[in-house]
């Protein structure tokens, strides 16, 4: 893939960094133990505001997924936006590749920061992580929003997705290598049809956002514990602690609503 001297992707990421900084956040790095390092954006100074944790999905780093939410919520919350392990500057020497390990790692980060209670919003893959955090630590997680994340998916859902995408392996969809693969991924991820991006821009996006830690990210996809079986393997959440839960299902995905799911009120298409 040819790398261009001028990178629209890098230019836009500079803008995103300025937005986060203008909202009072700074990029920080913490060693949560002797094996794992987490990079995150968080407040430059501590305050008494409630804490809001934003967990990104599988794709670009956190900067690319939470700009508008950071700008909206930063005035009322101490907003923390981590890069999940193998995204951005977050890494580990541990062999565990499950989303449960991601949840444990983010929990350790907040412990290191001295944060005892918080609200969580997770989208896509980050919704899986948010679900596990809420399940493991109901005494810490005050509210949780699970957005665009089929935590109650089953094995056949992934099989159907591969058919729709016309690929054999999930990494060919989630970790695009070509402009056409990127177009396929975006067409399945959005409701409205996007204008066709030129090849040079697609290749720039792939080079800047999808090239790092590819093998490790493949391991994350294979390590998912949710969706392995033909029956949902989720347990009810203690709903009295979670007053703001939303499920954003795929277009035409109302069949998800009839399956086992967290014992909470779910609404599709909010």
N, C-alpha and C positions, 0 to 999 in steps of 0.2 A: 504494500500500500504506500503510495507516494505521500510524503509529509509536505505540507505547504508552509512557506515562511509566514504568510498571513493566515492566522487561524481565527475564524469567526467564533468558534467554540471557546477558545481561550479568552477572547475579547469579552464575550458574554459572561464568562465565569468571573472575570475581573469586576464586571458590573454587579454580579451576585454578591461577591465579597464586600463590595462597598455598601450594598443594601443591608447585609447582616451587621456590618460595623456601625452603620448609621442607626441601627436599631439597638445599639448598646451591647452587642455580642462580640466576642473575640475568639479566634481559633486557639484551642488549648489541647495539650496532650497529657495523659495520665497513664502511668503504669499501674494497672489494677492488681497485678501480682507479678511473679517472676517470669511468667510466660506471655502475658497478654498486655498490649498497649492499645488504648482507645484515644482516637482523636475526636474532638467535639467542638461545637460552637456553644458558648455559654456566656452568662453575664460577666462583665469585666469587674464588677464589684457586687458583693453580697447585699441582699435586701430582705425585707420581711414579706415580699410579695409571694403568693402561692407559686408553686413550681409546675411547669408544663413541659413534658417530655415529648418530642416529636421524633418518630422512628420511621426512617425512609424505606422505600421498597427496593426490589431487585432491579438495578439499573445504575444510573449515575449516582454520584455521591450526594450527601444530604443537601449541599448547597443548591442543587438543581431541583429539589423537590419541595422545598418549604419556604421559599421567599415570601410569598404573600401572607402565609400564616405567621411567620416571624414578624413581619411588619405590622400585622394586625394585633397580635397578642402581646408583643413585647412591652407595651405600655402598662399592662395589667398583670403580667406574669413574669417570673424569672424563667425564660425559655432556654431549654437545653436541647441541642440538636446533634446527636452523635453520628459518626460514621460507623456502621456496623463492621464487624471484623472482615477484613479483606476488601473493604471499600475505603477509598481515601487513605489516610495515614493509620488506620486501625489494623492491627495484625496480631497473630498469636503463633506460638510454637506448639501449642496443644493440637492433638490430632482430631479432636472432636469437631465435627462439621454440622451439627444439628442446629436448628433454630432455638432449641432449648438452651444450648450453650451460649448462643447470642443473648438470650434473655438473662441468663445468669451473669454474663459479662457486663451488660448494661446495669444490672442491679448492683454489681460490685462497684462500678463507676460512681453511681449515686451515693453509695455508702462512703466511698473515698471522699466525696464532696461534702459529706455530712448531711445529706438530704434524707429525711426520714419518711416524708409523705409527699405524694405527687399525683398529678393526672397524666395520662398517657394517650397519645394519638398515634396509631400505627397504620400505615397504608401498605397494601399488597403484602409482600414478604414481611414488611415491618408489622403488619397486622398479626401475623403468626407470632412474632416476638412479643407484641403487646399482649396478646391473649395469654401466653405462658407467664408473663410477668404478673398479670392480674390473677391467674390461677394459683401461682406459687405464693404470692405475697398480698393477699387481700387486706392485710393490715397496713400496707404501705400505699397501695394504689387506690386512690380515692375515687377516681372516675377513669373510664377507658372508652375510647372511640376506636372501633375497628372498621376501617374504611377501605373499600375496593379489595377486600381480602376474604377469600372463601375458606375460612378456617374449618368449615365442615365439608370440604371437598373429599371426593373418593377417587380411587385409582382410575376409574373410567372417565372422569372429568379430564384428567391429563391426557388420556388416550384420545379423547375427542378433540382436545385442543391441538394436539399434534396433527391430527387429520385436517383440521381447519387451516392450520399454518402450512400444511404440506411439507413437513419436516419429519425426520426420523427420531431425532434426539431433542430433548427439551433445551439443551444448551444452544442449539442452532437458532432457537427462537429468543431465548433470554440473553444470549451473549453473541449478538450478530457479528459476523466477520465481513459481510459484503453490504453494499448499499441496498440491494434487493431484500436481504434478510432484515435490515433495519426498517425498511418500509413495511414489511409484513408485520413486524412486531408492533410498530406504531399504529397500523391499521386495526389491529386486534385490541389495542389498548384504549382507543378513543371512540366516542360515539359518533362525532361528526367527522366526515371525510376531510383529511388534511390535503393541502396542495402538495403536489409531487416535488420533493426536494431534489435539487441537482446532485449528481454523483459526487462532485467534489466536496459538497457540504456534508453529505452522508458519511463519506470517508473520513472527513475531519472529525465528525462526532464520534465515529467508531474508534479512531486513533486516540482521541483525548479522553473518552469516557468508558470505553469497553475493552481496552487492551491490557490494563493492569490486572495482575493476579487471576488470569483466566483459568488456570488449572485449579486454583484454590476455590474459585467461584463455582466451577463445575462440581467440586466436592460438596459445596453448600447445597446445590440443587439435588444431588444424590442423597444428601444427608437429611433431607426433610423427614420429619416423623409424621406430620399431618398429611393425609391423602395417600398413604401407602396401601391401605386396604380398601375393600369395596363397601365398607361400613364406616361412617365417620367415627373417629376415635378422639372425640373431645368430651370433656366433662363440664357439667353446669358450673357457672360462676356464681358466687354469692351475690346475687343481683341487688341486694339491699345496699351494697357499697358502690354500685355502678349506676348512676342516674342518667348517664348520657352515652348510650350505646347506639351505634348505627352500623348497619351492614349495607355496603354498596355492592350489590351483585352485578355480574356481567349482564349486558343487554340480552334479554330473552332468558335470563337465568333464574326465573322465579321458582324453578324446581328445587333450588337450594333451600327455599324457605320451608319445605316440608320435611327436611331432614333433621336429625339430631343437631342441636346447636346450644350455645350457652343459654342458660336459664334466665333470659333477659328479653326485653322488648326489642325486636329487630324491625327496621323499616328499610324497604328497598327503594333506591332511586331518589334519595333525599338531595 
